[in-house]
Amino acid sequence: MMEMLVGFLSALWLGILTSISPCPLATNIAAVSFISKKIAHPKAVLLSGVFYSLGRMIAYAVLALAIIFSLLSVQQSALFLQKYMNKLLGPVLIVAGLFLLDILKFNFSGFSIGQDRQTSLAGAGIGGAFALGIIFALSFCPISAALFFGSLIPLSLNHKFGAILPFVYGIGTGLPVFIFSVMIAMGVKSLSQWFDKVTKIELYARKATGIIFVIVGLYYVWVHILSSLLHS
């Protein structure tokens, strides 16, 4: 029970951290704000925000599950992961932590669409908001890529309830977006101030998470790699 709770909370936190990272947060707020300008009624704005968040959640969950099941469905890769996953997890967590701490950097981007296409989707109501959420979710930037590929995927592969974790991660990515859409629907004027506060919180949260990743990664390296070498 405790293992399941820790796994769920870890996936949820990774999702929230992904959503409030500067690049995804900026696209999230821009998309929801743009959607709100196209719709006259606050309830419709809120509903569009919900479907935009749902699009992000489904995109992350489907992509993660596709990667996980493709790895586990091949017998050789499944046996390899079963044998070496704990040894691989340490270095992967260390590298992901170094990216979160901005010690390592790389250029990474998913696919994107032009401004005209974004405008047409934003004006297409609920369906457009849902599609926009999917597209923006798959437009990875370095931080979101490190959290998704370097953290969520290894966590899911190494957990008994790994198939559920991508959905929990997706919920985490949708929570901040839903909150901002509620604020827009309520007519909050100081949205930019809230954006600045969340950006500052994200910086400290990302650094703290990066440090934890490095520490846990070093622990895994010591327990599953160095200790076995010393006793061999």
ZIPE-V155497 format. One record per pair of residues at least 12 apart in sequence whose C-alpha atoms are under 10 Angstrom apart, sorted by the first residue. I is the first residue (numbers start at 1). J is the second residue. If there is no record, write none. Layout:
# ZIPE-V155497
i->I j->J
i->I j->J
This chain:
# ZIPE-V155497
i->3 j->159
i->3 j->160
i->3 j->161
i->4 j->159
i->4 j->160
i->4 j->161
i->4 j->162
i->4 j->165
i->7 j->152
i->7 j->155
i->7 j->156
i->7 j->158
i->7 j->159
i->7 j->160
i->7 j->161
i->7 j->162
i->7 j->164
i->7 j->165
i->7 j->168
i->8 j->161
i->8 j->162
i->8 j->164
i->8 j->165
i->8 j->166
i->8 j->167
i->8 j->168
i->8 j->169
i->9 j->165
i->9 j->168
i->9 j->169
i->9 j->172
i->10 j->151
i->10 j->152
i->10 j->155
i->10 j->165
i->10 j->168
i->10 j->169
i->10 j->172
i->11 j->147
i->11 j->148
i->11 j->151
i->11 j->152
i->11 j->153
i->11 j->155
i->11 j->156
i->11 j->162
i->11 j->164
i->11 j->165
i->11 j->166
i->11 j->167
i->11 j->168
i->11 j->169
i->11 j->170
i->11 j->171
i->11 j->172
i->11 j->173
i->12 j->152
i->12 j->165
i->12 j->166
i->12 j->167
i->12 j->168
i->12 j->169
i->12 j->170
i->12 j->171
i->12 j->172
i->12 j->173
i->12 j->175
i->13 j->168
i->13 j->169
i->13 j->171
i->13 j->172
i->13 j->173
i->13 j->205
i->13 j->209
i->14 j->144
i->14 j->147
i->14 j->148
i->14 j->151
i->14 j->152
i->14 j->168
i->14 j->169
i->14 j->170
i->14 j->172
i->14 j->173
i->14 j->206
i->14 j->209
i->15 j->57
i->15 j->60
i->15 j->144
i->15 j->147
i->15 j->148
i->15 j->152
i->15 j->166
i->15 j->167
i->15 j->168
i->15 j->169
i->15 j->170
i->15 j->171
i->15 j->172
i->15 j->173
i->15 j->174
i->15 j->175
i->15 j->176
i->16 j->169
i->16 j->170
i->16 j->171
i->16 j->172
i->16 j->173
i->16 j->174
i->16 j->175
i->16 j->176
i->16 j->177
i->16 j->202
i->17 j->143
i->17 j->144
i->17 j->147
i->17 j->169
i->17 j->172
i->17 j->173
i->17 j->176
i->17 j->201
i->17 j->202
i->17 j->203
i->17 j->205
i->17 j->206
i->17 j->209
i->18 j->137
i->18 j->141
i->18 j->143
i->18 j->144
i->18 j->145
i->18 j->146
i->18 j->147
i->18 j->148
i->18 j->169
i->18 j->170
i->18 j->172
i->18 j->173
i->18 j->174
i->18 j->202
i->18 j->206
i->19 j->56
i->19 j->137
i->19 j->144
i->19 j->170
i->19 j->172
i->19 j->173
i->19 j->174
i->19 j->175
i->19 j->176
i->19 j->177
i->19 j->202
i->20 j->144
i->20 j->172
i->20 j->173
i->20 j->175
i->20 j->176
i->20 j->177
i->20 j->195
i->20 j->198
i->20 j->199
i->20 j->200
i->20 j->201
i->20 j->202
i->20 j->203
i->20 j->205
i->20 j->206
i->21 j->141
i->21 j->143
i->21 j->144
i->21 j->198
i->21 j->199
i->21 j->200
i->21 j->201
i->21 j->202
i->21 j->203
i->21 j->205
i->21 j->206
i->22 j->141
i->22 j->143
i->22 j->144
i->22 j->195
i->22 j->198
i->22 j->199
i->22 j->200
i->22 j->202
i->22 j->203
i->23 j->139
i->23 j->140
i->23 j->141
i->23 j->142
i->23 j->143
i->23 j->144
i->24 j->136
i->24 j->137
i->24 j->139
i->24 j->140
i->24 j->141
i->24 j->143
i->24 j->144
i->24 j->173
i->24 j->177
i->25 j->173
i->25 j->176
i->25 j->177
i->25 j->195
i->25 j->198
i->25 j->199
i->25 j->202
i->26 j->195
i->26 j->199
i->27 j->133
i->27 j->136
i->27 j->137
i->27 j->139
i->28 j->49
i->28 j->52
i->28 j->53
i->28 j->56
i->28 j->132
i->28 j->133
i->28 j->136
i->28 j->137
i->28 j->173
i->28 j->174
i->28 j->176
i->28 j->177
i->28 j->178
i->28 j->180
i->28 j->181
i->29 j->49
i->29 j->176
i->29 j->177
i->29 j->180
i->29 j->181
i->29 j->184
i->29 j->191
i->29 j->192
i->29 j->195
i->31 j->49
i->31 j->52
i->31 j->118
i->31 j->119
i->31 j->121
i->31 j->122
i->31 j->129
i->31 j->132
i->31 j->133
i->31 j->136
i->31 j->177
i->31 j->181
i->32 j->45
i->32 j->46
i->32 j->48
i->32 j->49
i->32 j->50
i->32 j->52
i->32 j->53
i->32 j->122
i->32 j->129
i->32 j->132
i->32 j->133
i->32 j->177
i->32 j->178
i->32 j->180
i->32 j->181
i->32 j->182
i->32 j->184
i->33 j->45
i->33 j->49
i->33 j->122
i->33 j->180
i->33 j->181
i->33 j->184
i->33 j->185
i->33 j->191
i->34 j->118
i->34 j->119
i->34 j->122
i->34 j->123
i->35 j->48
i->35 j->49
i->35 j->52
i->35 j->119
i->35 j->121
i->35 j->122
i->35 j->123
i->35 j->124
i->35 j->125
i->35 j->126
i->35 j->128
i->35 j->129
i->35 j->132
i->35 j->181
i->36 j->48
i->36 j->49
i->36 j->122
i->36 j->123
i->36 j->125
i->36 j->181
i->36 j->184
i->36 j->185
i->37 j->122
i->37 j->123
i->37 j->184
i->38 j->119
i->38 j->122
i->38 j->123
i->38 j->124
i->38 j->125
i->39 j->122
i->39 j->123
i->39 j->124
i->39 j->125
i->41 j->185
i->42 j->181
i->42 j->182
i->42 j->184
i->42 j->185
i->42 j->186
i->42 j->187
i->43 j->182
i->43 j->185
i->43 j->186
i->44 j->125
i->44 j->126
i->44 j->185
i->45 j->125
i->45 j->126
i->45 j->181
i->45 j->182
i->45 j->184
i->45 j->185
i->45 j->186
i->46 j->178
i->46 j->179
i->46 j->180
i->46 j->181
i->46 j->182
i->46 j->183
i->46 j->184
i->46 j->185
i->46 j->186
i->47 j->125
i->47 j->126
i->47 j->129
i->47 j->178
i->47 j->181
i->47 j->182
i->47 j->185
i->48 j->122
i->48 j->124
i->48 j->125
i->48 j->126
i->48 j->127
i->48 j->128
i->48 j->129
i->48 j->130
i->48 j->178
i->48 j->181
i->49 j->126
i->49 j->129
i->49 j->130
i->49 j->133
i->49 j->174
i->49 j->177
i->49 j->178
i->49 j->179
i->49 j->180
i->49 j->181
i->49 j->182
i->49 j->184
i->49 j->185
i->50 j->126
i->50 j->129
i->50 j->130
i->50 j->133
i->50 j->174
i->50 j->175
i->50 j->177
i->50 j->178
i->50 j->179
i->50 j->181
i->50 j->182
i->51 j->125
i->51 j->126
i->51 j->127
i->51 j->128
i->51 j->129
i->51 j->130
i->51 j->131
i->51 j->132
i->51 j->133
i->51 j->134
i->51 j->174
i->51 j->178
i->52 j->122
i->52 j->126
i->52 j->127
i->52 j->128
i->52 j->129
i->52 j->130
i->52 j->131
i->52 j->132
i->52 j->133
i->52 j->134
i->52 j->135
i->52 j->136
i->52 j->137
i->52 j->174
i->52 j->177
i->52 j->178
i->52 j->181
i->53 j->129
i->53 j->130
i->53 j->132
i->53 j->133
i->53 j->134
i->53 j->137
i->53 j->170
i->53 j->171
i->53 j->172
i->53 j->173
i->53 j->174
i->53 j->175
i->53 j->176
i->53 j->177
i->53 j->178
i->53 j->181
i->54 j->129
i->54 j->130
i->54 j->131
i->54 j->133
i->54 j->134
i->54 j->170
i->54 j->171
i->54 j->173
i->54 j->174
i->54 j->175
i->54 j->177
i->54 j->178
i->55 j->127
i->55 j->128
i->55 j->129
i->55 j->130
i->55 j->131
i->55 j->132
i->55 j->133
i->55 j->134
i->55 j->135
i->55 j->136
i->55 j->137
i->55 j->170
i->55 j->174
i->56 j->130
i->56 j->131
i->56 j->132
i->56 j->133
i->56 j->134
i->56 j->135
i->56 j->136
i->56 j->137
i->56 j->138
i->56 j->170
i->56 j->171
i->56 j->173
i->56 j->174
i->56 j->177
i->57 j->133
i->57 j->134
i->57 j->137
i->57 j->166
i->57 j->167
i->57 j->168
i->57 j->169
i->57 j->170
i->57 j->171
i->57 j->172
i->57 j->173
i->57 j->174
i->57 j->175
i->58 j->130
i->58 j->133
i->58 j->134
i->58 j->137
i->58 j->166
i->58 j->167
i->58 j->170
i->58 j->171
i->58 j->174
i->59 j->131
i->59 j->133
i->59 j->134
i->59 j->135
i->59 j->136
i->59 j->137
i->59 j->138
i->59 j->166
i->59 j->167
i->59 j->170
i->60 j->134
i->60 j->137
i->60 j->138
i->60 j->148
i->60 j->166
i->60 j->167
i->60 j->169
i->60 j->170
i->60 j->171
i->60 j->173
i->61 j->163
i->61 j->164
i->61 j->165
i->61 j->166
i->61 j->167
i->61 j->168
i->61 j->169
i->61 j->170
i->61 j->171
i->62 j->166
i->62 j->167
i->62 j->170
i->63 j->138
i->63 j->148
i->63 j->153
i->63 j->166
i->64 j->148
i->64 j->149
i->64 j->152
i->64 j->153
i->64 j->156
i->64 j->162
i->64 j->163
i->64 j->165
i->64 j->166
i->64 j->167
i->64 j->169
i->64 j->170
i->65 j->153
i->65 j->156
i->65 j->162
i->65 j->163
i->65 j->164
i->65 j->165
i->65 j->166
i->65 j->167
i->67 j->149
i->67 j->153
i->67 j->157
i->68 j->153
i->68 j->154
i->68 j->156
i->68 j->157
i->68 j->162
i->68 j->163
i->68 j->166
i->69 j->157
i->69 j->163
i->71 j->157
i->72 j->157
i->78 j->157
i->81 j->154
i->81 j->157
i->81 j->158
i->82 j->157
i->82 j->158
i->84 j->224
i->84 j->225
i->85 j->154
i->85 j->157
i->85 j->158
i->85 j->224
i->86 j->154
i->86 j->158
i->86 j->217
i->86 j->220
i->86 j->221
i->86 j->223
i->86 j->224
i->86 j->225
i->87 j->217
i->87 j->220
i->87 j->221
i->87 j->222
i->87 j->223
i->87 j->224
i->87 j->225
i->87 j->226
i->88 j->154
i->88 j->217
i->88 j->220
i->88 j->221
i->88 j->224
i->88 j->225
i->89 j->150
i->89 j->151
i->89 j->154
i->89 j->155
i->89 j->157
i->89 j->158
i->89 j->216
i->89 j->217
i->89 j->218
i->89 j->220
i->89 j->221
i->89 j->224
i->90 j->154
i->90 j->213
i->90 j->214
i->90 j->215
i->90 j->216
i->90 j->217
i->90 j->218
i->90 j->219
i->90 j->220
i->90 j->221
i->90 j->222
i->90 j->223
i->90 j->224
i->90 j->225
i->91 j->150
i->91 j->213
i->91 j->214
i->91 j->216
i->91 j->217
i->91 j->218
i->91 j->220
i->91 j->221
i->92 j->146
i->92 j->149
i->92 j->150
i->92 j->151
i->92 j->154
i->92 j->213
i->92 j->214
i->92 j->217
i->93 j->146
i->93 j->147
i->93 j->150
i->93 j->151
i->93 j->154
i->93 j->155
i->93 j->210
i->93 j->212
i->93 j->213
i->93 j->214
i->93 j->215
i->93 j->216
i->93 j->217
i->93 j->218
i->93 j->220
i->93 j->221
i->94 j->150
i->94 j->210
i->94 j->211
i->94 j->212
i->94 j->213
i->94 j->214
i->94 j->215
i->94 j->216
i->94 j->217
i->94 j->218
i->94 j->219
i->94 j->220
i->94 j->221
i->95 j->146
i->95 j->150
i->95 j->151
i->95 j->210
i->95 j->213
i->95 j->214
i->95 j->217
i->96 j->143
i->96 j->145
i->96 j->146
i->96 j->147
i->96 j->148
i->96 j->149
i->96 j->150
i->96 j->151
i->96 j->209
i->96 j->210
i->96 j->213
i->96 j->214
i->96 j->217
i->97 j->146
i->97 j->147
i->97 j->150
i->97 j->151
i->97 j->206
i->97 j->207
i->97 j->208
i->97 j->209
i->97 j->210
i->97 j->211
i->97 j->212
i->97 j->213
i->97 j->214
i->97 j->215
i->97 j->216
i->97 j->217
i->98 j->146
i->98 j->207
i->98 j->210
i->98 j->211
i->98 j->213
i->98 j->214
i->99 j->142
i->99 j->143
i->99 j->145
i->99 j->146
i->99 j->147
i->99 j->150
i->99 j->206
i->99 j->207
i->99 j->210
i->100 j->142
i->100 j->143
i->100 j->144
i->100 j->146
i->100 j->147
i->100 j->203
i->100 j->205
i->100 j->206
i->100 j->207
i->100 j->208
i->100 j->209
i->100 j->210
i->100 j->211
i->100 j->213
i->100 j->214
i->101 j->143
i->101 j->203
i->101 j->204
i->101 j->206
i->101 j->207
i->101 j->208
i->101 j->209
i->101 j->210
i->101 j->211
i->101 j->213
i->101 j->214
i->102 j->142
i->102 j->143
i->102 j->206
i->102 j->207
i->102 j->210
i->105 j->142
i->105 j->143
i->106 j->141
i->106 j->142
i->106 j->143
i->106 j->146
i->107 j->141
i->107 j->142
i->108 j->139
i->108 j->140
i->108 j->141
i->108 j->142
i->108 j->143
i->108 j->144
i->108 j->145
i->108 j->146
i->109 j->138
i->109 j->139
i->109 j->140
i->109 j->141
i->109 j->142
i->109 j->144
i->109 j->145
i->110 j->135
i->110 j->136
i->110 j->137
i->110 j->138
i->110 j->139
i->110 j->140
i->110 j->141
i->110 j->145
i->111 j->135
i->111 j->136
i->111 j->137
i->111 j->138
i->111 j->139
i->111 j->140
i->112 j->135
i->112 j->136
i->112 j->137
i->112 j->138
i->112 j->139
i->112 j->140
i->113 j->132
i->113 j->135
i->113 j->136
i->113 j->139
i->117 j->132
i->118 j->131
i->118 j->132
i->118 j->135
i->118 j->136
i->119 j->132
i->120 j->132
i->133 j->174
i->137 j->170
i->137 j->173
i->143 j->206
i->147 j->206
i->147 j->210
i->148 j->166
i->148 j->169
i->151 j->213
i->152 j->165
i->152 j->166
i->152 j->169
i->153 j->165
i->153 j->166
i->176 j->198
i->180 j->194
i->180 j->195
